[in-house]
Amino acid sequence: MAGFVLFELAVLAPLAWVMPRGARGFYLGAAVSSIVWLVVLLVRDYSGSHRAELGATGEENTAAVLRKLERGGWRVVHDVEFDGFNVDHVAIGPPGIYAIETKNTSAHWNITSTRDGQYLAGAIGQARFGARKIRLLLKEVGDFDVKPMLICWGAGIDDLSGGLQEGVLVVVGREAHEVLAKLDAERLDPFTIDSAAERIETYVQSRDGYSRRHPTKVSARVRPAPSASS
């Protein structure tokens, strides 16, 4: 994109002066407008706001899928924040407890690619770490096998294959509802589901209260993801 801006400035702009006078103003106006928009896009990309937008959209998509599970006896808690890290969603239902990491990427992700495989491996690592954090949080309620899950959205996952990878259930966003609806592992009873959910909800509420009382002491959540995702 930066190359195109330089191309317009170095090559296309001088062409305006050899054009007929009637067309020159229109051409220069169009060129300036396109350069301005390109600069805006560059600033958005490099400032991180684009990644934040992608991340928020992905989390909203996953939350919409999880809302459907709540009709079947699931409990869902969103944005469980720890120091320097957060778990996007925790889903607790009859099939078990899942710590869910959401990614939304416009970059191409493919586990067989060296570069893109690193991006995916990083997201898988986040999902595993999140599951460990939730498992420790639930220790006082019970010794649960919290399963890590990674749900991926965006144009960059067209060639991504879902399935179990390095102990993490990787799910393509468009298939998320079908995959979640078919989960069948340990059967948690309603009392256990409610106990686990209430423990996490109590933690989130206490954490939110601490954040309001001590805003400068609470670490900003870290989302170490590739540049085109969250």
C-alpha positions as a printed Julia matrix, in Angstrom:
230×3 Matrix{Float64}:
   0.0     0.0     0.0
   2.83    2.41    0.85
   4.39    1.54   -2.49
   1.25    2.58   -4.3
   1.26    5.96   -2.54
   4.85    6.54   -3.64
   3.96    5.44   -7.18
   1.16    8.01   -7.36
   3.39   10.79   -6.06
   6.36    9.97   -8.29
   4.68    8.92  -11.53
   0.98    9.66  -11.72
   1.0    13.17  -10.25
   3.45   14.58  -12.84
   1.22   13.21  -15.6
  -1.43   15.71  -14.58
   0.62   18.56  -15.99
   0.63   17.11  -19.49
  -3.11   16.59  -19.5
  -5.61   19.01  -21.03
  -6.4    21.82  -18.61
 -10.05   20.79  -18.36
  -9.19   17.3   -17.13
  -6.26   18.31  -14.96
  -8.28   19.5   -11.94
 -10.44   16.39  -11.91
  -7.4    14.11  -12.15
  -5.47   15.9    -9.39
  -8.53   15.86   -7.12
  -9.01   12.13   -7.61
  -5.31   11.45   -7.03
  -5.2    13.49   -3.82
  -8.37   11.82   -2.51
  -6.99    8.34   -3.14
  -3.71    9.22   -1.42
  -5.57   10.57    1.62
  -7.63    7.38    1.93
  -4.53    5.22    1.57
  -2.8     7.19    4.32
  -5.85    6.76    6.57
  -5.78    3.0     5.97
  -2.06    2.86    6.7
  -2.49    4.75    9.97
  -5.35    2.46   10.97
  -3.33   -0.67   10.24
  -0.14    0.43   11.97
  -1.88    1.98   14.98
  -3.49   -1.33   15.9
  -7.08   -0.09   15.61
  -7.69   -2.42   12.67
  -6.55   -5.41   14.73
  -8.79   -4.3    17.58
 -11.77   -4.06   15.21
 -11.06   -7.54   13.85
 -10.72   -8.95   17.35
 -13.97   -7.41   18.56
 -15.85   -8.72   15.53
 -14.5   -12.23   16.06
 -15.48  -12.25   19.72
 -18.97  -11.0    18.87
 -19.34  -13.79   16.31
 -18.31  -16.42   18.84
 -20.58  -14.94   21.51
 -23.52  -15.21   19.11
 -22.78  -18.91   18.58
 -22.45  -19.53   22.32
 -25.77  -17.83   23.07
 -27.49  -20.64   21.18
 -25.87  -23.2    23.51
 -27.38  -21.53   26.58
 -30.78  -22.83   25.5
 -29.42  -26.36   26.02
 -28.28  -25.92   29.6
 -24.9   -24.32   29.0
 -23.51  -21.39   31.0
 -21.18  -18.96   29.26
 -18.86  -16.35   30.78
 -17.12  -13.83   28.54
 -13.82  -11.99   28.93
 -12.26  -13.6    31.99
  -9.31  -11.33   32.65
  -6.1   -12.2    34.47
  -2.94  -10.15   34.89
  -1.62   -9.58   31.39
  -3.93  -12.15   29.8
  -7.59  -12.87   29.22
  -9.72  -15.82   28.19
 -12.27  -14.69   25.62
 -15.04  -17.11   26.6
 -15.62  -19.98   29.01
 -18.42  -22.36   28.01
 -19.66  -24.81   30.64
 -22.19  -27.44   29.68
 -23.04  -31.15   29.82
 -20.1   -32.09   27.53
 -17.58  -30.34   29.8
 -15.79  -27.03   30.3
 -14.13  -25.19   27.4
 -11.77  -22.22   27.53
 -12.24  -20.56   24.17
  -9.81  -18.3    22.36
 -11.22  -16.38   19.4
  -9.2   -15.14   16.44
 -10.41  -13.09   13.48
  -7.85  -12.71   10.72
  -7.63  -11.28    7.24
  -4.21  -12.92    6.79
  -3.96  -16.4     5.32
  -3.67  -19.05    8.02
  -2.5   -22.53    7.13
  -0.8   -24.91    9.53
   1.43  -26.25    6.72
   2.9   -22.8     6.01
   6.04  -21.87    7.97
   4.96  -18.27    8.54
   1.22  -18.76    8.89
   1.79  -21.94   10.89
   3.6   -19.81   13.47
   0.57  -17.52   13.73
  -1.72  -20.46   14.27
   0.71  -22.1    16.69
   0.74  -18.9    18.75
  -3.06  -18.87   18.92
  -3.08  -22.56   19.9
  -0.6   -21.78   22.67
  -2.88  -19.0    23.95
  -5.83  -21.39   24.03
  -3.85  -23.97   26.04
  -2.64  -21.34   28.49
  -6.19  -20.04   28.94
  -7.44  -23.54   29.74
  -4.77  -23.91   32.43
  -5.75  -20.58   33.98
  -9.43  -21.55   34.13
  -8.59  -24.97   35.56
  -6.61  -23.34   38.37
  -9.42  -20.86   38.98
 -11.9   -23.71   39.42
  -9.71  -25.71   41.81
 -11.8   -24.81   44.85
 -14.93  -26.13   43.1
 -13.46  -29.31   41.64
 -10.64  -30.82   39.63
 -12.0   -30.24   36.14
 -10.5   -31.15   32.8
 -10.83  -27.76   31.14
 -10.47  -28.21   27.4
  -8.88  -25.54   25.19
 -10.67  -24.46   22.03
  -9.71  -22.02   19.28
 -12.45  -20.55   17.07
 -11.19  -18.77   13.95
 -13.09  -16.27   11.83
 -12.24  -14.11    8.83
 -11.27  -14.26    5.19
  -7.86  -15.7     6.02
  -9.12  -19.07    7.22
 -10.62  -20.36    3.98
  -8.01  -23.13    3.78
  -7.88  -23.83    7.51
  -8.88  -27.33    8.55
 -10.56  -27.74   11.91
  -9.88  -30.56   14.31
  -7.66  -31.43   17.25
  -4.22  -29.82   16.94
  -1.68  -30.06   19.75
  -4.43  -30.8    22.25
  -6.58  -27.84   21.16
  -9.87  -28.2    19.31
  -9.51  -25.79   16.36
 -12.87  -24.76   14.93
 -13.55  -22.79   11.74
 -16.03  -20.06   12.62
 -18.66  -20.95   10.04
 -18.72  -24.51   11.44
 -18.68  -23.5    15.11
 -22.35  -24.04   15.92
 -22.39  -27.49   14.34
 -19.18  -28.56   16.09
 -20.28  -27.29   19.5
 -23.71  -28.87   19.19
 -22.11  -32.27   18.55
 -19.7   -32.2    21.5
 -20.09  -35.33   23.57
 -17.62  -36.04   26.34
 -18.01  -36.1    30.11
 -21.54  -35.37   31.26
 -21.7   -32.56   33.81
 -24.88  -32.34   35.87
 -26.73  -29.02   36.22
 -25.45  -28.46   39.79
 -21.81  -28.82   38.69
 -22.39  -26.58   35.69
 -23.89  -23.85   37.89
 -21.17  -24.2    40.55
 -18.36  -23.82   38.02
 -20.06  -20.91   36.24
 -20.76  -19.09   39.5
 -17.13  -19.45   40.59
 -15.95  -17.83   37.36
 -18.65  -15.13   37.47
 -17.7   -14.27   41.06
 -14.07  -13.93   40.03
 -14.96  -11.7    37.05
 -17.13   -9.45   39.25
 -14.41   -9.11   41.88
 -11.84   -8.41   39.18
 -14.06   -5.73   37.63
 -14.56   -4.15   41.04
 -10.81   -4.07   41.65
 -10.27   -2.53   38.22
 -12.63    0.31   39.04
 -10.98    0.95   42.43
  -7.4     0.65   41.16
  -7.42    1.43   37.43
  -3.67    2.1    37.25
  -2.74   -1.16   38.99
  -4.54   -3.53   36.67
  -2.54   -4.66   33.69
  -3.99   -4.0    30.26
  -4.95   -7.27   28.67
  -2.42   -8.62   26.22
  -3.42  -10.13   22.9
  -0.23  -11.36   21.25
  -1.64  -12.17   17.82
  -0.42  -11.72   14.26
  -0.74   -8.28   12.76
  -3.93   -9.04   10.85
  -5.8   -10.76   13.64
  -6.75  -10.67   17.2
